[in-house]
Amino acid sequence: MGAVIGDILPLALGVAISPVPIIAAILMLLSPRARVTSVGFLLGWVAGIVVAVTVFTLLSSVLPDSDADDSKPITGIIQIALGALLLLVALRQWRSRPKAGEEPALPKWMHAIDDVTFAKALGLGFLLSAVNPKNLLLAAAGGTDIGSAGLDTGSIVLVVAVFTLIAASTILIPVVGYLIAAEKLKAPLAALRGWLAKENAVIMAVLLLVIGVNLIGKGIAAF
């Protein structure tokens, strides 16, 4: 189980370092209904991660069993394919980075954050974690690692919980922190929002490049 947790840590971190969802959470925390919408967003974010990883874990668990020393060509092909897709997403992110002096473009729905209800925040959190292409690819990679490791049910639940906790940490920490010390966090959160908006594309491009190359390497090693 320890080896599987080690394998999924970079993937969970890749989900956690998602500038757009973090910016969305910060905007909710700076909105008039911060305590309601931010909690809804957090719950949706966690639920989306759990659903995505669990689905891919179940799918990969039906792959043919093999001994620890045997090659795993099917798993290897899946990992190489996911790694290649992540490299393509990384390239797209890099090419979309704002030019010098250009203001970064954020999704239009962010301008309506002040009007978001608990239900809408819940749905938005779920969509950004479970349906977002980048996070879906990372969840698929994590689920493949977990499902193909031959773990018992209890260990699978624990590993999925670890993945979820790490992946949700960048939303969980500011939301919980705000609920405890709202006034002290307003200025730091506003500054972080501005930095993430500016560096979003570069952060994601570098992160996905590293994870994509790592996945391809693991896929090759599986043969």
N, C-alpha and C positions, 0 to 999 in steps of 0.2 A: 504493500500500500504506500509505503514511503516513497518508492520510486515513481509511482503514478502521481503522487502529489507534487514531486519535483518536476515532472513533465508538464503538469497543467499550470504551474505557477506563472510562467511567462504569458500563457494564453489568458489567464484570469486577469493578469496585470494589463494586458492589451485591451480587455473590455473595460477595465477600471479607468484607463487613461483615454477617455472619450471626451474631448473638449466640448462638443456641442451639447450633450446631455448635462455636463457639469455646468455649462453656461446657463442652460435652461433651469436647472435647479437653483442656481444663484439668483437668476431673475425672479423666480418664485419667492425666494427668501427675502428679496428686496421689494416685493409687491405688498399691497394692503392686506391680502389674505394669506400671508406667508405660512402661518402654522397649519392651515388646512391644505393648501395646494402642495406644499413641499412634502408633507407626509404622504399624500396621495401619490405623488410622483415617485417617492422612494418605494412605496409598496408595489407600484406597477413595475418599477425597474427591477426589483428583487424577483417578483413573480415571473417576469419575462426571462430572466437569466435561468431560473430554476427550470422553467418549461423547456427552453431551448436545449440546455445541456442534458436534461433528462431524456428528451426525445432522441437525441443523437446517441446517447449512451445505450438506450434500448435498441436502437437500430444496429449499432455496431456490435452489440452483444450476441447477435444472431450470426455473426461471421463464423466460419469454420474454426474450431479449436485447433491449437497447435502447441507443441512443446516449447518451453522457453528458449531452447537452442535452435529451434527450427526457424526458417524464414517465414515471413508473413506478407506475401506479395499483395494480397488484397488491401490490407491495412497500409502497406507502403504506397500503393497507387493512390489511395484516398488522400494520404498525407501529402504526397507530391502535388496532386491536383489542387488541394486546399492551399498549399504553399504558393503555387503558381498564381492562383487567384488573388491571394494577398499581395503578391508582388505587383500585379496589375492595378489593384486598388491603391497601393503605395505610389505607383507612378502617376495615377490620376490625381491623387492628393497633392503630389509635388507640383504637377503642372497647374493646379488650381490655386497655388499660393499667391497672395496679393503681391503686386510689384511694389517697388520702393515708393513710398508716399501715397499708396493707394489704400483706401479704407477696406477692411475685410468685409465680405458680404455674408450676412447671417440669414438663416431661413426666415421667410416672411412671418411665419406663425409666431415667432418670438416677440413680434411687436404687439401681440394680443395676449401676452402672458398675464397682464393685470385682470383680464376678464375670464381667466380659466377657473373652472369649478373643480371640486374634488374628483368627480367622476372623469372629467376630461384630463386632469393631471394624471390620474391612475392609468387611463388608456394611453396617454402620451408616453409615460414611463415604460409601459409594457412594449409599445411599438418600437421605441428607441433601443430597447435592450434585446428583444426577441426577433424583430423583423429587420432592423438595420443591417444591411449587407455585411459590413465589417464585423459587427458583433456576432452575426449568424455564422460567418466563416470560423471565427474563433471558438464559438460554442460547439460547432461541428468538430473542430479539431480536438477540443477538450473532451467531448463525448466519445470520440473515436479512441482516445487514449484510455479513458475510463472503462468503456464497454469491452475493449479488446484485451484488458489486463487479466481477465478471469477472476475478479474479486468476488467475494460473497456479498450478499445483499447489504448487510450492515456496513461493510467497508465502502461499498458504492455510495450509500447514503452519506457517509462521513466525508468522502472525497468531493461529492457534489456540494455538500455544505461548505467545505473549505473553498472550493472554486467560487461559490456564490458570495461568500463573505468578502473575499479579496476583490472580486469583480464589482461588488456593490459599495466598496469602502469609500470611493471618492464622492459618492452621493450621500452615503450614510453619515460620514463624519461631519460635513458642513450642516446637514439637516439637524442632527442631534446636537451639534455645537450651538446652532442658532436657537434651538429650543431652550438651551441652558443659559446662554449669554448672548441674547440677540443684539443689544446695543454695541457691545464690544466687537462684534464680528462684521458689522455693516460695512465699515471702511475697508478692511482687508478683503472681504468678498467682492466688493466693487472693483478693487484694484486687480484681483485675480481674474475677474470676468473680462476686463479689458485686455489683459495679457494673453489669456486663452483665445480670445477672439482674433487677436493679431497673429498668434503663432499656431493656430489650429492646424493648418495644412502641413506645415513643416513637422510638427510633433507627430502627427499621424503617419506621414510618409516615412519618417525614420523608424518609428515603432513597427509599422507593418513590414518594412523591409527586413528588419532584424528577425521578426517572428516568421516571416515567409521563408527566409533562407534557412532558419532553424528547422522548420517543418519539412522542407525539401530534404535537408540532411538526414532527418529521422526517417523519412520515407525511403531514401536510398539505403539506409542502414537496415531496413526491415527485410531486404531481399537476401 
